Amino acid sequence: MVLYTSPFPNSFLSVLHSFSWGLIFPCYWLADRLVASFVPTTYEKRQRADDPCYFHALCIIITTPIYLALLVASLPFALIGFLLWSPLQSARRPYIYSRLEDKNHANGATLLTEWKAAGNGKSFCFGSANVCLLPDSLARFNNVFNTQARAKEIGRRIRNGASRPQIKIYIDSPTNTSISAASFSSLVSPQGGDSANRTVNAGIKRTTSMEYKGDNSGSNNSEDREDKGGAGEPNEGEENTCIVRINGEDNGHMSDTETDTVNGQAHASGPAEPSPEGDAEISKTPNHKQKEGDSGSLDSYSASRESLVKVRVGDGTVDQSTVNNKLLYKASIMKKTSVRKKKHTDETFDHEISAFFPANLDFLCLQEVFDKRAAEKLKEQLHHYFEYIVYDVGVYSCHGCCSFKFVNSGLLFASRYPVMDAAYHCYPNGRGTDSLASKGALFLKVQVGSTPQDQRIVGYISCTHLQAIAGDTTVRCEQLDMLQDWLSEFRKSTSSSSTANPEELVAFDVICGDLNFDNCSSEDKLEQQHSLFTHYKDPCRIGPGEDKPWAIGTLLDPEGLYDEEVCTPDNLQKVLESEEGRKGYLVYPISKNHSSSQKGRKASLKGNGRRIDYMLYTEEGLYLEWKVEVEEFSFITQLAGLTDHLPVAMRLMVSTGEDDP
C-alpha cells in the first residue's frame, strides 16, 4: 500500500487548495477571535477580577466593531474561496504521512536497533491522549485557550518526557518492599555540559517503573549483569534503561553518606545546559509559569535517551569507580513511602499515576487535533522524538461521509517504527455537533523487527474517537461494531502471510482512543457489554460496570484546570493519588441522583472518576508461539493545564519463549 505524503495527488491541486484556503482564512480567523473575546476561561476571569480599571472590557468594546467590520469585508472573498475549496475535497487524500528524513533533527531519541526476535522478548510502549486542540473559540468551551501555544508545549512535554531515562529499581530484600518516593520536580536537567564527565544520583522516582527483585542477589556486580545479558538488560526492548539496585536494609532508603557522596559530585559538575528553544510563545498560557524545581516541560535536551547509564547501589556504599564518568541526575529524596503501591496482591503488572510520559514511548495516538495550524506545530515538536507521523486525518466537505464536514477527524499517530500500511474510515452515523467533524478510525500496520529467517515482525494499532454526546449510546455501539469490522478488513487486506508459509509474524494488536463512555456509569451499560470487550482486554477493567480499584478517571473537571493545586504535573499527580483529591478534580460516573457539578464534592461517589480514554489489546490473531501481556499501565499528569483529559500509557511485553543466550 502506498502511504500518502501529500494531501493531493499533484502540485496543481495543492496550489489551488492553498489559494482557496487563503481566501477563506481571514474570515475564519476573524470569526474565531470575535467569538473567543466573549468566552473567557476561569484563568482569564481571575485575572480580570484583579483589574480595577476594566482594561479588558475596554479592549472588547474597541476591538469588537473592528472585528465585525473586517469580518463583513472578508465574507465575499471567503465565499469565493469556499466555492473553490469544497469540490477540491473530493480529490483530497485521507491523511498525510510524514517521515523525518534528517535523523539529526531527532536529537531527543536514539536510533532503534532492529528486533530479531531473540532473547526473552521485547516490550512496546503505547500512549494515548485527547489534547483538545480545537479552534481557540471552541476550545474555550472546555476551559482551555491559546491553541497554537498549547500545541507546541504539548509536543515539547511529550517528547521530552518520553526521551528521559527509563529507571528500573531493584530492591534486594525478600520481605521489605517499601520504597522511597521522589517528587516530579526532582528530575531536573543534568548538572554539567560534558556528558562524558558526569555521575548518577540513585534517587528513587515515584514516576518510574518499580520492579521488586527478591532473590537477595546483591552480590552480583554490574559487570556480571552485563556479561549475562539478563537482569541488567533483560529484553531487547529495554535498550537505554537506567537500572538502580537498592539494598533491602533501611527500608530501601539511601543513607545520608550515599546521598552526600553522589550529590557532592553534582555540585562540582557545573551549570545545566540550557534548552536550545526559547519560551517566548509558551509564556502565553497560564500553566507554563516555571517555578523553582518545576521541570514540567523537561526542556533540557540533555535529559535524553543518549545519556542513559546502568548503575548499581547496594551494601551501604556507592562505588565511585562504577558511577564515575556517567550522567548526573540530581534527585531530592523524600523520606516517605509511595502512596500508591507497586502492585495489588492480585495484579500481575505495575500501575501508577505518573508525572511523566513513559520513557521509551514507541507509539502515540492523539485525539482532537482538529486545528491544522496547531497540528503542524505539534508535528514539528514530536518529530524531535518520533520519526514517523500520520496527521491531518479525515475528510472535508461532503466527500466520503453522509453530512458536511467542517473539520477532520482530529486523529494523529506518531511512531518510532516504520509504518507499512494505513487506512482511515469515517463514521457515517455522527449526530449533532459531532456530525460536523469527520470522526472515525485510523488503522496502522507497523514493522517492529524481523526474524533470522527474514520474516517481518509487525503490529497493528487502531486509533479512534467515538460520538461524544451523552445519551447517544446506540450511536457509539454502532461505531464499535464498525470499528471491529473495519479492523478485520484492514488486517485481511494488509496481510501477506498464509498459515502454511507465514511471511509475517504479528506481535500485537492494540486499540487506543477516546471512546466517550466509562465502565461505571449506569447510562453506559450497552457500551460496557459490547462484544469488543470479549475480543480485546482492558487492563483497568474487572468486568462490565466494575473497574479495578487502582484505575482512575481520565476526564478532568474543566472548572478546576487552573487551580494552584493541580496546575502543574507534580501537583496534579499528588492530588490524584488521594481519594479526596480525585473527588474534587475528576468528573465522576453519571448518576441521576447527583448534580453535574463536580467541584469540591465530598459525597460518596462510585468509582474513581469517569475513565473514557482506553487502551485495549488482544491475544487473538497473533503469532501462536508468542505471548503478550501487560507490563505496566500509567495515568499521566504531564499535560496538566493543557487539556481536560489525562493521557494513559500501556507497556506490553511480547514474550518469544526463548531463553537469553
N, C-alpha and C positions, 0 to 999 in steps of 0.2 A: 504494500500500500504506500502511495506517495504522501508524504507529510507536507502540508501547505505552509510555506514560509512567507507568503504574502496574501493579503485579503482578496486580491483579484487575479485572474489568470494572465493579464497583460498590463503593461505600463499605461496604455491609453486609458483604460477603465480606472486605474488608480489615480491618474491625474484628474480625470473628470470627477471622480468621487471627492478628491481633495478640494477641487474648485466649488462643488456644490456644498460641501460642509463649510467651506469658508464663507459662503453666503448665509448659511444658517447660524453659524456660531455666535455672531454678535447679538442676535435676537435671543438665542438660548442663554448666553451669559448674562445679559441684562435682566431677563426674567428670573434667572436663578438668584442674582444678587438682590433684586427687588423683593422677592419672597423671603429670602434669608434675613432681610432687615427687620422683618416683623415676627420672626420665630427665634427668640433668644434661647440660649441654653441656660441651665442653672448656674453655670460658671459666670456667664455674662450678666445674669441677673444680680449675682452677688457683687460683681464689680460695679454695676450701675447703682446699686443701693448705697455705695460709698461715695457717689458723685453728687455733691451738693449743688453743682451748677447745671445739672441735667444736660451735660455736654452731648451725650449720645442722642438724646431726644432731639436736640437742636440739629445734629447731623442728619437725622432721619427726615426732619422737616425740610432741610435744604436739598438733600440728595434725591428724595422720592420724586419730586417733579422732574428732575433731570433724567432720572432713570426712565420715567414714563415717556418723556419726550423722545429720548433716544430709542426706546423700545418701539414706539409707533413709527419712527422714521426707518427702523430696520426691518419692519414687517414685510414690505414689498420685496426686498432682497431675499428674506427668509423664505417667502412663498416661491420665488423662482428657484431658489436652491433646493427646496423640498421637492418640487416637480422634477428636478434632475436626480436628486438623491434616491427617491423612493424606487423607481424602476431599476436602478443600478443594483439594488439589494438582491435581485434575482440571480445575479452573477457572482455575488459575494460568497466566499468560502466560509465554512462554519467555524474556523478557528485560525490562529496564527501560531506557527511553531518557530520558536526562537532558540537557536543553539549558539552558545558562546564560542566564537572562533579563536579569540585571543585568550589563551589559558592564563596569561599573566594577570588578566583582569580579575580572575577568581583568587584574589590574594587571601581570602578567608578560608579556603579549603585546599586540601591536598588532593592530588590525583588518586583515583581509586585503582587498586590493583584488581585484575580480573579474578573472579572466584572460579576455582577449578573443581569445586565440589569435593575437596579433600578435607581431611580432618573431621572434627566433630560436627561441624555445621557452620552456619553463618547467620547473623542477626540482621534484620532490616527494620528501620525505624520510620514510622508514618506519623504525620501531623495533619491536623485539620482545624480550620478556624473560620468563623464568619467575621469579616473585618469591616462591614458596614461602610464601604466606600461608594456611597451614593452621591449624586449631585448635592452640593452643600445645603441647598434649601430643603431637600428631602431628608438628608442625614440629621438635620436638626430636630426632626420629629422623634428621633431616637436619642436626643440629647448629646449628640456629638457634632463637631463642626470642623471647618478648615480641612476639607477632604484632601487637598493636594499635599499639605504638610503632614497630615496623618499617614498618607500612603508612603511617603518617604521614610518616616520614622518607624512604621510597622515593618517595612523591609529591612531597615537597619537593625532593629531588635531581633528579628527572626534570624537573619544570617549571622549576627554576632553571637546570639545565644547558641545556635547550632554549631558554630565553629569553636566553641570553648572546649577545654579538655573534658573528656569523659573520665570521671573518677570512680573507681570501684574500691570499696573499703572492706577489707577482710579483718574480722575480729577473732583473735586467737584465744578463744575461750569456749569450752563446750557447754558452759552453763550460763554465762553472763552475756546477754545480747543488748544491754543498754548502750546507747551511743551518744556522743556529743552532737550538738546541733549548732550550726553557724548561720548567721543571717545572710540574706541575699546580698547585702552591701559588703560582705566580707570578700567577695570575688571582685578584685579590682585589677587594673592593668598592672603588668609586671613592673617591678622596680628596676629600671636599667634599660639602656638601649641595646646592649650587646647580648643577644640571645645565647651566645656561647659561654657566657660568664655569669650564670645565674644558678640559683638553687631552689628547692621546693619546700614550701611550708606544708606540713602534713595536717593542716586543719581539716575538720570534717564538715562537709556541706549537707545541710538538710535537703538540698535540691539534687543531690547526686544519687545514683542507683546504689543502694546498700545491698551487700551480699554477705550473709553470715557464713563463716567458714569455721566449723567446729572441730577440725581434726587436730588442733593444737600443734600445727606444723611450723611453729615459729623458728625451728632450727634451720629450715631451708633458707638459703640465701638467694638473692635476686639473680645471681649468675646461674644457679641451678635451675631456676624457673625459666630463664631464657633458653637454656640448653634443652630442657624437656619440651618446651613449646606448649605446655599445658596450662598450668594455673596462671602464669603471668600473662599469657596471651591465648586463652582457651579456644577461641574461634577465629576464623578468618575475618569475620565481620567486625572484630574489635581491634582493628589496626589503629593506632593512635589512642590508647587508653592509659590513663594515669592510675596505677594501682597502688594503694596505700595499705600496709598491713599494720594493725594495731594490737599490741599485747593485751590480753584479757584482763590484766590486773588494773586496779584503779578505775574500774568501770569504763575502760576504753578511752579515758582522757589522756592527753599528753601531759607529761609532767611539766612543771614550770621550767626545769632545766632544759627540756627539749624545746619548749616554745621560745625561750630566750636565745638558745643556741641558733635556731633557724632564723628567728627574726633579726638576730644580730647581723647576719649576712644580708638581710633585706635592706637595712638602713645604709649599708655600705655600698650598695649597688648603683645608686644614682637615681635621678628622676625618671618618672614614667615617660614612655614615648607617646607623644600626643597623637590624636587621631588626625588623619590627613583630610578629613572632611569637616567643614565648618558647621556651626549650629545656628546660623542666622535664620534660616527658614523654620527650623524646629521650634524656636522660641515663640512662635505664634500660637502654639497650643498650650493649654494650662498645665498638662501633665509632664511637661518637659522641664520643669524647674529643677535643676540639678542641685541636690543638697549634698552636703559633705558625706562621703561614704556611700552615696547612692549611685550605683553603676547600672541603672535600669536599662540603658541602651547599649552598654558594653562597647563603647565607641572604639576602644583601642584595638587595632588590628593585631597587636602583639599577643592578644589572647586568642591565638589561632590554633588550629589543629597541628600546625607545623611545630608548635612549641611543646608538644606532649612528651612526657618522660615517664619512666617507671621508677617507683620509689618504695622502699621498704622501711618501716619504722617499727621497732619492737625491742623487747628485752630492756626497756628503760633508757636506751641511749639512741642518739642519732648518729649514724655512721657518716661522717663528713666526706669520706672518700667516695661514698656511693652517690651522695647528692651533689657533690661539687660539680661545677660547670653545667648545671641544669637550670631550668627555668624557675624563677621565684614567683610564688603567689602568696601574697600577704593575706593571712586569714585571722579574723578575730574569733577566738574560741570561747564559746558560751558554755558555762557550767550548768547545763540542764539537759534533760532527756528529751528527745524529739517527741512532739505532741502526737504525731501520727506514727504508729508502729510500722515496722518494715513489712510485716505480713500479718494477716489474721491467721488464726490457727488452722482454718480450713482453706486458706488461699494458697495457690501454687506459684504466684508471681508477685513481684514488687509492685507497689502502687503508692502514689504520693501526690501532694499538692506542691507543685514546683514553681519557683520564680523564674525559671529558665525554660526555653525550648530545649528538648533533649540534645545532648551532644551527639554528633554523627547522624544528624537527621538526614534520611535518604530521600523521602518523598513528602511533598507538601500539597495539600488540597485546600484551596481557599474558596469561600463563597462571598457573594455580594461585592465583587469587584466590578461595579456597574459603570463607574466613571472612566472614560477611555484615557483621559489625561492622567488620572491617578494610577491607572493600570500601567502606563508607561513608566511612571516614576517608581512604582513598586517593582516592576520587572527589572529595571536598572539596578536597584538595590539587591534584589535576590540573585542576580547574575554574579554577584561577588562570591556566592557560595554554590548555587545550583547552576550546572552547565546547560540544562535543558528545561525550557519553559513553554507551556502551551497557554495562551491567553486570548483575550477578545473572543471568547467562545459564545456562539449563539447565532441567531438570525435577527434581521430587522425587517421592518415594514410588514407586508403580508406574505413574504416568502417563507415557505416551509411550515407555517402554522396556520391555524384557523383564523385568528384575530390579529389585528395590527400590533406590532411590537415596536415600542419606542426605545427600549434598551436591550442589551444582550442578556445572556444567562447569568452573568456575574461570576462564572467559574474560572479558576486559574489553577494550573497544575505545574509544579516545579519538581525536578528530579536531578539526582546526581548520576543516574544511569541513563543510557540512551533509550529514547522512545522508538519503538519499532512500528507501531500502528496506533491510530487514534480515530475515534468516531464520536459524533455528537448527535443526540436526538432531543427534540423539543417536546415537552408535554403538551398535548393538544387540548387538555381539559382545564386549563387555568381559569380561575374566576376572579371577579372583582379587580382590584388593583394589581393582583398578581398576573392577570392576563396581559398586562402592558409590558411585562418582561418575558423574554423567551427562556423561562426556567426549563431546565431539562437535565440530562445526564451526559457526562463526558466519560468515555471508556478508553483506557490506555493499556497498551501492552509494552512492557519494558524488558530489556535484556540485562540480566544481572550477573551473567557468567557463562561459562561453557565447561563441558567435561573433557577429560583427556581424549575421549572418542569424538571430539568436535560436535557434540550435541549442545545446542543452545539451552541455557537455563533462563527461563522467562518468568515473569509475574504479571498479574492482571490487577489493575486498580480502577475503581469506578468512583467518580466524584459527582454528587448530586445535591439539589436544593429543592425541597418539596413545597407545596402550597402552604402559605403562612397563615391564612385567615382562620381564626378559631371557629370550630364548628363544621369545617369542611372535611369531615372525617372520610366520607365516601370518595372525595376527590383524591385525598392522599393515598387511600387504599388502591385506587385505580392506578395511581402513579407508581406505587410499589410493584404492582403487577407488571406494568410496562417496563420498569427498571429490570426486573428479573428476565423478562422475555428478550429485551434488547441486549442484555449482558450475555445471555445464552447464544443469541445470534452472533454477537461480536466474537465470542470465543470460537465458535464453529468456523466463521469466515476467516479468521486470522490464524487458525491452527494449521500447521504444515506437517503434522505428525499423524501416524497411524499406530494402532495398538501393536501391530507386528513389528513395525520399524519406526520407533519414535525418533524424530529429529529434534524434538524439543522436550524438555523436562520442566513442568510447571511447578514453581517453588511456592507461590502464594496467590491468593485471590482475596482482595480487600475492597470493602465499600466504605467510603468516607463521605460525610456531609451533614448538612443541617436538615433534619427530617421534620422539624416543626411539630413534633409530638413527643411527649415524655412517657415513661413507663410506669407512672404512678397516678396520673390524672384519670378520674372516672370517665371523663368525656373522650378519652383516647383509647378506649378498650378495643375497638376494632383494629386500630393500628398495632396495638400491643400483641394481638393474637394473629397477626398476619403470617402467612406461610414463609415470608422471608426469614423469620427467626427460627424456622426449622432447618433451613439450609445454611444459614450464617450464624455465627456465635457472637454474642455481645459480651465482652469481658466484664461489664459492670452489672449485668442482669442475672437475677436468680430465675425468674420466670415472669409471665405476664402480670403486671401490676406490682412487682416487687424487685427492687434493686438491691445490690449488695450494700452492706452498712457503710462501707468506706466511700461509695460513689456519691458525688455531689452534683448539684445542678450546674448547668453551663450558661444559663440566662441570667444576666445581672439586672438588678433594678436600675433603670436609666436615671432615676432621680438622684441616686447616690454616687454617680460615677466620679464626681469631683470632690467628694468629701475627703478630708485630710486622712481619715483612717484607711482609705482604700485607693488613693490616687497614685500610689507607687506600687511596683510589683512586690516589693518586700512587705509593705503594709497590707496589701490585699491578700497575700499568702497567709499572713498571721491571722487576719480576720476570718478567713475561710476555714482555718484549722479549728475554730471553735463553733459550737452549735449556735450560740447566741449571735455570733458574728454572721453566720450564714442566714439566720432569720432576718437580719437587718438589711442585707445587701443582695440576696438572691431572690429571684421570682420563684414562688413555690407552686406545686401542682394545683391545678384549677379545682376549686371547690365551690359549690353553690352556697355554702354556709359562711363564706368569708368574703370580705370586700376585696376589690382588685388591688388596693394599695398595699404594698409590701413593706414600706419603710418603717423600721422600728417595731415591727410586730413581735410580741413576746408570747403569743398563744402557742399552744401545742400544734405543730403542723406536721403533715405527713411527708416522710422522706427528708431528703437533704437539698431540695430545690428541684426545679424543672431541668432535667437533662435532655436537651433536644439536639445536641451535637453528638453524632455517633461515629464509632469505628467498629466495623464488623469484619470478621474473617471466616473462612470456611476451610474444611479439610476435604471437601468433595472435589473431584476433578483434578487433584494434584498427583504428583508422581507417587506411586503406591509405596515405594520403599523409603520415602521420607516422611518425617513427622513435623508438624507445625504446631507450636504452642506459644502462648503469650509469655514474654519475659518480664515486661514491666508496662504499666499504664500510668499516665500522668495527666493531671489537670493543671493548666499553665496560667500563671498570672502575669507573664512578662508584657502583655499588651494592656496593662491596667491604664484606664483613662483614654484609650484609643478606640475601643469598641465595647459594645454591650454584651459580648459573648466571651466565655472562657475557651481558649483553644484546648484541644485534647491531643494526646500523643500515645502511640502504642508501639512497642518494640516486639517484633515476632522473631522467634528462633526457629530456623529451618534446620532440623537435625537430619544428617545423612545416615547416621547409624554406623559410620566408620570411625575407628579409633585414630587418634593422632599418631603420626609416625614416630 
